Amino acid sequence: MNRYPFASALVTGASSGIGEVMARELAAAGVAVVVVARRADRLQAIADDFDDVEVLVADLLTKKGQRAVVARIADVQHPVDLVVNNAGFGSNGDFVQLDPDRLAHEVELNVAALTRLSHAALTAMIPRGRGWLLNVSSVASFQPAPRLAVYAATKAYVTSLTESLHEEARGTGVHVTALCPGLTKTEFQRVSNTEQYADSFPGFAWTSPDQVVRTGLADVIADRALSVPGVQYKAMSTAVNMTPRWLRRRVSGLVQRS
Ligand SMILES: NC(=O)c1ccc[n+]([C@@H]2O[C@H](COP(=O)([O-])OP(=O)(O)OC[C@H]3O[C@@H](n4cnc5c(N)ncnc54)[C@H](OP(=O)(O)O)[C@@H]3O)[C@@H](O)[C@H]2O)c1
């Protein structure tokens, strides 16, 4: 028996980490899931484990890939109740040392693709008077992050956009939530060159992908604008809100250099 209010979902970045756990959790609960990413074999492995998983191989850095996912979300014959914009990556290092093409890709995926898919989701959902949109942001969206400058800026965009859309969707029957995880062990650390965090941050600083997924799903169902998994990060985000902006960026810079 499906314990979720949605019958169908589409999850981007479902080939690893938070997105894979999200896709498997939903599929195990009986939700029909469309899994999106570039690595077809990883998506097929999820499809092989469940009855109702559809594989959509797409590179969201390309217009072709974005168009394919938009078309799937817009398909009225097979409506998608929940869209999870999860695909994303970061680039750790001094801004001037990082490859500008890589940074442009980061903005394209974390910002432009997410915006396009959010637009497709709400365009399909609002006339139906029903739907859930969960955009994966980060606690990095709450303050600048020297050495993760572009990443934090993209996530600040995601949180801001999503909070605005939450208000625009008020009263339409569509729920819109920004999921803001803290440190979570996934392939993110390898891809984003932050593997040293495993040694520099203590165990209590880490949340599990399971915890992130459970909290995000509960909060989008509850129609919360913001979802911050873990008591440690809830406390941190409250403290950040009470801290002057200059101090936020200084502390953030010190943490990044530690
Ligand atoms: N892990 C953390 O500490 C943490 C904290 C806060 C927020 N987040 C956010 O959580 C989200 C998921 O990250 P994760 O931690 O689960 O990392 P991950 O394990 O590296 O997963 C990233 C996913 O994004 C997909 N992806 C990357 N580039 C893509 C592209 N061009 N087109 C389509 N899909 C693409 C990857 O699939 P393919 O490579 O197969 O395409 C993969 O499935 C991201 O938005 C990240 O910023 C992570």
The ligand as an SDF file (V2000), in Angstrom:
LIG
                    3D

 48 52  0  0  0  0  0  0  0  0999 V2000
   26.0010   15.3500   -0.2690 N   0  0  0  0  0  0  0  0  0  0  0  0
   25.9410   16.5090    0.3620 C   0  0  0  0  0  0  0  0  0  0  0  0
   26.7070   16.7600    1.3440 O   0  0  0  0  0  0  0  0  0  0  0  0
   24.9230   17.5330   -0.0420 C   0  0  0  0  0  0  0  0  0  0  0  0
   24.6120   18.5700    0.8610 C   0  0  0  0  0  0  0  0  0  0  0  0
   23.6700   19.5220    0.4830 C   0  0  0  0  0  0  0  0  0  0  0  0
   23.0510   19.4390   -0.7410 C   0  0  0  0  0  0  0  0  0  0  0  0
   23.3750   18.4410   -1.6060 N   0  0  0  0  0  0  0  0  0  0  0  0
   22.6900   18.4070   -2.9110 C   0  0  0  0  0  0  0  0  0  0  0  0
   22.0300   17.1680   -3.0550 O   0  0  0  0  0  0  0  0  0  0  0  0
   21.8360   16.8890   -4.4530 C   0  0  0  0  0  0  0  0  0  0  0  0
   22.2220   15.4500   -4.7260 C   0  0  0  0  0  0  0  0  0  0  0  0
   23.6000   15.3110   -4.4930 O   0  0  0  0  0  0  0  0  0  0  0  0
   24.2550   14.0100   -3.8610 P   0  0  0  0  0  0  0  0  0  0  0  0
   24.8830   14.4190   -2.5850 O   0  0  0  0  0  0  0  0  0  0  0  0
   23.2960   12.8800   -3.8630 O   0  0  0  0  0  0  0  0  0  0  0  0
   25.4500   13.8030   -4.9170 O   0  0  0  0  0  0  0  0  0  0  0  0
   25.7850   12.6480   -5.9740 P   0  0  0  0  0  0  0  0  0  0  0  0
   25.8080   11.3140   -5.2960 O   0  0  0  0  0  0  0  0  0  0  0  0
   27.0140   13.1160   -6.6700 O   0  0  0  0  0  0  0  0  0  0  0  0
   24.5360   12.6890   -6.9630 O   0  0  0  0  0  0  0  0  0  0  0  0
   24.3980   13.6800   -7.9540 C   0  0  0  0  0  0  0  0  0  0  0  0
   23.4140   13.1930   -8.9930 C   0  0  0  0  0  0  0  0  0  0  0  0
   23.2690   14.2230   -9.9850 O   0  0  0  0  0  0  0  0  0  0  0  0
   23.3560   13.6060  -11.2690 C   0  0  0  0  0  0  0  0  0  0  0  0
   23.8810   14.5220  -12.2770 N   0  0  0  0  0  0  0  0  0  0  0  0
   25.0630   15.1910  -12.2550 C   0  0  0  0  0  0  0  0  0  0  0  0
   25.2370   15.8570  -13.3960 N   0  0  0  0  0  0  0  0  0  0  0  0
   24.1340   15.6120  -14.1620 C   0  0  0  0  0  0  0  0  0  0  0  0
   23.7400   16.0110  -15.4630 C   0  0  0  0  0  0  0  0  0  0  0  0
   24.5230   16.7900  -16.2320 N   0  0  0  0  0  0  0  0  0  0  0  0
   22.5560   15.5630  -15.9370 N   0  0  0  0  0  0  0  0  0  0  0  0
   21.7700   14.7560  -15.1960 C   0  0  0  0  0  0  0  0  0  0  0  0
   22.0910   14.3510  -13.9590 N   0  0  0  0  0  0  0  0  0  0  0  0
   23.2640   14.7740  -13.4540 C   0  0  0  0  0  0  0  0  0  0  0  0
   24.3140   12.4300  -11.0620 C   0  0  0  0  0  0  0  0  0  0  0  0
   24.0570   11.4270  -12.0550 O   0  0  0  0  0  0  0  0  0  0  0  0
   24.9570   11.1010  -13.3610 P   0  0  0  0  0  0  0  0  0  0  0  0
   26.3830   11.4020  -12.9960 O   0  0  0  0  0  0  0  0  0  0  0  0
   24.6650    9.6610  -13.6170 O   0  0  0  0  0  0  0  0  0  0  0  0
   24.3900   12.0050  -14.4250 O   0  0  0  0  0  0  0  0  0  0  0  0
   23.8720   11.9320   -9.7010 C   0  0  0  0  0  0  0  0  0  0  0  0
   22.7910   11.0520   -9.8280 O   0  0  0  0  0  0  0  0  0  0  0  0
   22.6770   17.9240   -5.2130 C   0  0  0  0  0  0  0  0  0  0  0  0
   21.8400   18.9450   -5.7010 O   0  0  0  0  0  0  0  0  0  0  0  0
   23.6070   18.4790   -4.1330 C   0  0  0  0  0  0  0  0  0  0  0  0
   24.0150   19.7930   -4.4060 O   0  0  0  0  0  0  0  0  0  0  0  0
   24.2910   17.4810   -1.2910 C   0  0  0  0  0  0  0  0  0  0  0  0
  1  2  1  0
  2  3  2  0
  2  4  1  0
  4  5  1  0
  4 48  2  0
  5  6  2  0
  6  7  1  0
  7  8  2  0
  8  9  1  0
  8 48  1  0
  9 10  1  0
  9 46  1  0
 10 11  1  0
 11 12  1  0
 11 44  1  0
 12 13  1  0
 13 14  1  0
 14 15  2  0
 14 16  1  0
 14 17  1  0
 17 18  1  0
 18 19  2  0
 18 20  1  0
 18 21  1  0
 21 22  1  0
 22 23  1  0
 23 24  1  0
 23 42  1  0
 24 25  1  0
 25 26  1  0
 25 36  1  0
 26 27  1  0
 26 35  1  0
 27 28  2  0
 28 29  1  0
 29 30  1  0
 29 35  2  0
 30 31  1  0
 30 32  2  0
 32 33  1  0
 33 34  2  0
 34 35  1  0
 36 37  1  0
 36 42  1  0
 37 38  1  0
 38 39  2  0
 38 40  1  0
 38 41  1  0
 42 43  1  0
 44 45  1  0
 44 46  1  0
 46 47  1  0
M  CHG  2   8   1  16  -1
M  END
$$$$
